[in-house]
Amino acid sequence: MIIIVFELVCVVLFNRSVVLATRTPEEAEIPLRWKAWHTLLAAVVSGALAVGIAALTWLATGVMLPLWLILITANAVAVGCKLRKHRHRIRERTALQALLDRSSSSDGT
């Protein structure tokens, strides 16, 4: 039980730091309270998917994975998706900025 409580505390701290680190200027207008709820809902959905996959694994192989491993996996998937989306936004913003810089420099020539 202690490992699950410890893992949940770590999940909250880790998710909160990822939300703050991946916050874009456009998202600065969105209240952090809403982002916290969004993160909680994403964690619940990824947890439900992880439990479903663990149940299917148990039915297929007869081996039940530990609950703390399922929770850590669900958190890793949620954070990974969040970081992937953030990297995609950075690439889009960089490409757009390069396009804008190139077109403004070619106007003068």
N, C-alpha and C positions, 0 to 999 in steps of 0.2 A: 504494500500500500504506500509506503514511504517513497518508493521509486516513482510511482505514478504521480504523486503530489509534486515531487521534485521535477519530474519531466514536464508537468503542466506549468509550473512556475517558469521553467526555462523556455517553454514554448511561448508563453506570453511575452517574456522579455525579448526573445529573439524576433518574434513577429512584430513587436512594437518598434524595435530598432530597424527592421527592414522597411516598415512603413515610413518611418521618418527619413531613412536614407534614400528611398526611391521617390520621395515626394517631388513632383515637378512644379514649376511656377504656376501652371494652370490649376494644379491641385491645392495650391496654397490657399485658394479661396474656399475650398471645401473644408468644413469643420473636422477636426481630428476625431471628434466623437462619432461622426458618421463613418469615417474610415475605420475606426475601431470596431463598429458593428459590422461593417463589410468584411473585415478580417475575421471576425468571429464566425460569421456565416460561411465564409470560404473554408475555415477550419472545420466546421461541423460537416459541410458537404464532403470535404476530402476525407474526414474521419469516417463518415458513413460509407464512402467508397472503399476505404481500406478495410473496414470491418466486413463489408460484403465480399471483397476479394479473399480475406482471411477465411471467411465461412466457406467459400467455394473451394479454397485450398484444403480446408479440413474435410469437406465432403469428398473431394477427389483423392486425397492422399491419406487421410486419417490422422494427420499431424496438425495440432493446433498451435499457432504462433502465440507468443506471450503478448499480453495487452500493451505493455509499454513499447514493444517493438512496433506494433501496429500504429500506435499514436505517433511515434517518432517518424515512421514512414509517411504517415498522412501529413504531418507538419512539413517534412522535407519536400513533399510533392507540392503543397500549397505555396511554400516559400520559393521553390524553384519556378513555378508558374509566374509568380509575382516578379521575380528577377528577370525572367525571360521577356515578359511584357515590358518591363522597364528598359531593357537593352534594346528592344525593338523600337520603342519611342525615342531613345537617344539616337539610334541610327537614322530614323526618319527626320528628326530635328536637325541632325548634322547634314544630311543630304539636302534638306530644304534650305538651310543656311548657306551651303556651298552654291546652290543654284541661285539664290538671291544675290550672293556676293559676285558671282560670275556675271550675271545679267547687268548688275549695276556698273561693273567695271567695263563691260563692253559697250555701254551706252555712250561713253565719252570718246571712244575711238572711231 
